[in-house]
Amino acid sequence: MSTFTIILEFFRDVLKQPALLMGIMALIGLVALKRPMFKVMTGTLKPILGYLMLGAGADFIVANLTPLGKMIEEGFHITGVVPNNEAIVSVAQKVLGIETMSILVAGLVINLLIARFTKYKYVFLTGHHSFFMACLLSAVLGASGMKGGELILIGGFILGAWSAISPAIGQKYTLKVTDGDEIAMGHFGSLGYYLSAWVGKFAGKPEESTEKMEVPEQWGFLRDTTISTALTMMIFYLIAAFAAGPSYVTTLAGEMSPFLFAIMSALKFAVGVTIVYAGVRMILGDLIPAFQGIATKIIPNAIPAVDCAVFFTYAPTAVVIGFISSFIGGIIGMLLLGTAGGVLIIPGLVPHFFCGATAGIYGNATGGRRGAALGAFVNGLAITFLPAFLLPVLGQLGFQNTTFGDADFGFLGILLGKAYDAVGPAGIYILVAILVIILVIPNYIKTKAHAINNVQG
């Protein structure tokens, strides 16, 4: 292995770590603001540690969702394709490793250039999702016949452009969620969240927020997010355990009583959610102030686009409502696909928790309680049908028993695949041209407005 390859792989691994990306951005911002060295050190470390805490909580959640998914499959006799980004990426790296790595690096550089020189000021900080999207693009573009430098440049441009455009599409909804905090959605389930917000405004009123739900005094303990999550999930786990039967659950539980195993898994899930909340608070406490240095000194008016879990603290009750509603949407979507004779997309607990919870938060911001429930339900349908339609355009990866789970992956993958099917490689270049136009138009409008003002002056 050459020295250049070792260095390239090192930088690839750094760029895949959102914790380090956040730390690097915080470091650059604090140095640009000329903060004292001790503040640079603490302000750099806290976002890194906060994101690692968020990741630890997410890993804990995923670890305890896995047995729930298995119990549901066994208890209700469901077989099919389970959307899971991590699973399909692990398969893809065996055949598309170099292409994915190259697209990732190119995409991150292009995102920064777009933020610096266009009106799209969003810096995408969720590195692992950039990596997942790079993998999707390498698969879809490779299946269309592209290879080498062409594949890397086209894939890198699409990744960098979408990293800047996708936060902008729904920023008006994000500002409602955060009550004006200067952060953006940096997650490739964003189209599902914006769809939820759009649906939510027809379903209810934002002032009827999930966070203002009136709870009788004797039920006041449910306002504690950890307690309410634990109780809700215990019901889920016990139903799944009863459906699967003690003999099957024992294969997961080992020496522990099967129903006690279900209860403990639910409680651990709730602890994972609490760890995520704590990590988020640590990230936001230092990242946003540090980012002012980038926004004022390097990329004027830059806005950090961050992971979906960062938004959980803005509406904790909507998180639970969103998860449950999205999962119900996934079940109904699966049944509809089965009735239509399509591939069964089994509701994946991981995408329905993280994407469903976030969709609930966005639906709540525009439509309150009803918006959270209906918006997340529609998101659940979307992340069931989109993965089903994505499978045929994934080339050799489409033969695996998993696929990408979040909305943006399905949307972009299907769009690129259909464009290629319609007019060949020219279809993909047409889509690239459309992205260029979207990026350039705001700058052109501003330039024309300046010229008109100068003439009038």
KABELKA-V720790 format. One record per residue. SS is DSSP state (H for helix, E for strand, C for the rest). PHI is phi in whole degrees, -180 to 180 (none if undefined). NEAR is the number of other ideal C-beta (glycine too) atoms within 8 Angstrom. Layout:
<<SS	PHI	NEAR> <SS	PHI	NEAR>>
This chain:
<<C	none	3> <C	-74	5> <H	-61	5> <H	-60	6> <H	-65	8> <H	-62	9> <H	-65	8> <H	-62	10> <H	-67	9> <H	-62	8> <H	-66	9> <H	-60	11> <H	-66	8> <H	-63	9> <H	-70	13> <C	-83	10> <C	-102	10> <H	-60	12> <H	-62	12> <H	-71	10> <H	-60	12> <H	-65	15> <H	-63	12> <H	-63	8> <H	-64	16> <H	-63	16> <H	-60	12> <H	-61	11> <H	-63	15> <H	-69	14> <H	-66	10> <H	-62	11> <C	-84	11> <C	59	4> <C	-75	9> <C	-60	5> <H	-58	5> <H	-67	6> <H	-74	9> <H	-63	12> <H	-65	8> <H	-68	9> <H	-69	15> <H	-83	13> <H	-72	9> <H	-63	13> <H	-62	18> <H	-64	12> <H	-65	10> <H	-63	17> <H	-70	14> <H	-63	10> <H	-65	13> <H	-59	16> <H	-65	11> <H	-64	10> <H	-63	16> <H	-64	12> <H	-62	9> <H	-65	13> <H	-63	14> <H	-61	9> <H	-60	8> <H	-92	13> <H	-80	12> <H	-57	9> <H	-64	10> <H	-64	13> <H	-60	12> <H	-67	10> <H	-66	17> <H	-66	12> <H	-61	11> <H	-71	11> <H	-70	13> <H	-110	7> <C	55	6> <C	-110	9> <C	-133	6> <C	165	9> <E	-98	13> <E	-107	11> <E	-66	13> <C	-157	11> <H	-59	12> <H	-61	6> <H	-65	9> <H	-71	14> <H	-66	11> <H	-63	7> <H	-71	10> <H	-64	13> <H	-63	10> <H	-71	6> <H	-122	6> <H	-129	12> <H	-60	8> <H	-66	6> <H	-62	12> <H	-62	14> <H	-61	12> <H	-69	11> <H	-64	16> <H	-59	15> <H	-62	13> <H	-61	15> <H	-64	18> <H	-67	14> <H	-65	10> <H	-65	13> <H	-58	14> <H	-67	10> <H	-66	9> <H	-63	14> <H	-63	14> <H	-78	8> <H	-113	5> <C	-124	11> <C	-80	6> <C	-89	11> <C	-94	11> <E	-92	15> <E	-103	14> <E	-80	13> <C	-106	13> <C	-89	12> <H	-58	12> <H	-68	9> <H	-74	12> <H	-60	16> <H	-65	13> <H	-62	13> <H	-67	16> <H	-60	15> <H	-67	14> <H	-58	12> <H	-64	14> <H	-64	15> <H	-70	14> <H	-70	15> <H	-68	13> <H	-63	13> <H	-66	11> <C	-84	11> <C	103	6> <C	-75	11> <C	-159	6> <H	63	6> <H	-62	5> <H	-61	8> <H	-62	14> <H	-67	12> <H	-69	9> <H	-67	13> <H	-63	17> <H	-65	15> <H	-67	13> <H	-62	15> <H	-62	19> <H	-64	16> <H	-68	14> <H	-68	13> <H	-63	18> <H	-92	16> <H	-80	12> <H	-62	13> <H	-64	17> <H	-70	10> <H	-56	9> <C	-116	14> <H	-62	10> <H	-63	6> <H	-76	14> <H	-61	13> <H	-65	10> <H	-68	11> <H	-63	12> <H	-91	10> <C	58	7> <C	96	5> <C	-61	8> <C	-84	5> <E	-131	12> <E	-132	12> <E	-80	14> <C	-114	14> <C	-152	12> <C	-88	12> <C	-115	16> <H	-60	14> <H	-63	12> <H	-67	15> <H	-71	20> <H	-68	12> <H	-61	14> <H	-62	18> <H	-65	17> <H	-66	11> <H	-65	14> <H	-59	20> <H	-69	10> <H	-91	6> <H	-93	12> <C	-165	11> <C	-116	6> <C	-62	13> <C	-70	6> <C	-90	9> <C	-64	12> <H	-59	13> <H	-81	9> <H	-111	7> <C	-60	8> <C	-79	4> <C	-117	8> <C	-54	6> <H	-55	5> <H	-69	4> <H	-106	7> <H	-61	8> <H	-63	6> <H	-70	9> <H	-72	8> <C	-76	7> <H	-59	13> <H	-63	10> <H	-67	10> <H	-64	12> <H	-64	13> <H	-61	12> <H	-66	9> <H	-61	10> <H	-71	12> <H	-61	12> <H	-63	8> <H	-57	10> <H	-65	14> <H	-69	12> <H	-61	8> <H	-64	13> <H	-66	15> <H	-63	8> <H	-66	11> <H	-74	12> <C	91	9> <H	-59	8> <H	-65	6> <H	-73	11> <H	-61	15> <H	-61	9> <H	-66	6> <H	-92	11> <H	-86	11> <C	70	6> <C	-85	3> <C	-79	8> <C	-55	6> <H	-59	12> <H	-79	10> <H	-66	9> <H	-60	15> <H	-62	15> <H	-65	11> <H	-65	9> <H	-64	12> <H	-64	15> <H	-67	11> <H	-66	11> <H	-57	15> <H	-63	13> <H	-64	10> <H	-59	14> <H	-62	15> <H	-65	11> <H	-63	13> <H	-58	15> <H	-59	13> <H	-63	10> <H	-63	16> <H	-61	14> <H	-61	10> <H	-69	13> <H	-63	16> <H	-66	12> <H	-61	9> <H	-118	14> <H	-68	15> <H	-64	12> <H	-60	7> <H	-66	17> <H	-67	13> <H	-61	10> <H	-65	15> <H	-68	15> <H	-67	13> <H	-100	8> <H	-106	8> <H	-112	8> <C	-118	11> <C	-53	6> <C	66	6> <C	-63	13> <E	-125	12> <E	-74	14> <E	-101	14> <E	-119	13> <C	-60	12> <H	-61	13> <H	-65	11> <H	-62	12> <H	-87	12> <H	-61	16> <H	-72	8> <H	-75	8> <C	-155	16> <H	-59	10> <H	-67	12> <H	-64	16> <H	-60	15> <H	-69	14> <H	-61	15> <H	-63	21> <H	-60	14> <H	-64	11> <H	-66	17> <H	-65	19> <H	-64	13> <H	-62	10> <H	-60	16> <H	-65	16> <H	-64	9> <H	-64	10> <H	-61	14> <H	-62	15> <H	-65	8> <H	-65	8> <H	-62	14> <H	-63	9> <H	-64	6> <C	-82	6> <C	81	4> <C	-87	7> <C	-69	8> <C	-74	11> <E	-101	17> <E	-73	12> <C	-57	12> <C	-82	12> <H	-64	11> <H	-67	11> <H	-64	15> <H	-72	15> <H	-73	11> <H	-69	12> <H	-75	18> <H	-64	19> <H	-61	17> <H	-67	17> <H	-61	20> <H	-62	23> <H	-64	18> <H	-70	18> <H	-64	21> <H	-65	21> <H	-64	14> <H	-107	14> <H	-138	18> <H	61	14> <H	-58	12> <H	-66	11> <H	-62	20> <H	-62	20> <H	-70	13> <H	-72	15> <H	-61	24> <H	-67	21> <H	-61	12> <H	-64	13> <H	-59	19> <H	-60	20> <H	-65	12> <H	-61	13> <H	-83	20> <H	-102	15> <H	-75	11> <H	-60	13> <H	-61	15> <H	-65	12> <H	-77	9> <H	-75	15> <H	-49	11> <H	-66	7> <H	-98	13> <C	-89	13> <H	63	9> <H	-66	7> <H	-71	11> <H	-67	10> <H	-88	4> <C	-81	8> <C	-92	4> <E	-149	10> <E	-156	14> <C	-70	13> <C	-104	13> <C	-98	14> <H	-61	17> <H	-64	13> <H	-61	16> <H	-63	15> <H	-62	10> <H	-67	14> <H	-62	15> <H	-65	12> <H	-61	9> <H	-65	16> <H	-64	14> <H	-69	10> <H	-63	12> <H	-68	12> <H	-61	6> <H	-74	6> <H	-135	7> <C	76	5> <H	-55	9> <H	-60	7> <H	-62	13> <H	-69	14> <H	-66	9> <H	-64	10> <H	-65	12> <H	-62	11> <H	-63	8> <H	-63	8> <H	-62	13> <H	-61	9> <H	-63	8> <H	-60	9> <H	-73	14> <H	-85	9> <H	-54	8> <H	-59	10> <H	-66	10> <H	-64	8> <H	-61	8> <H	-64	9> <H	-63	8> <H	-64	8> <H	-63	8> <H	-61	8> <H	-62	8> <H	-64	8> <H	-62	8> <H	-66	7> <H	-65	6> <H	-65	5> <C	-69	4>>
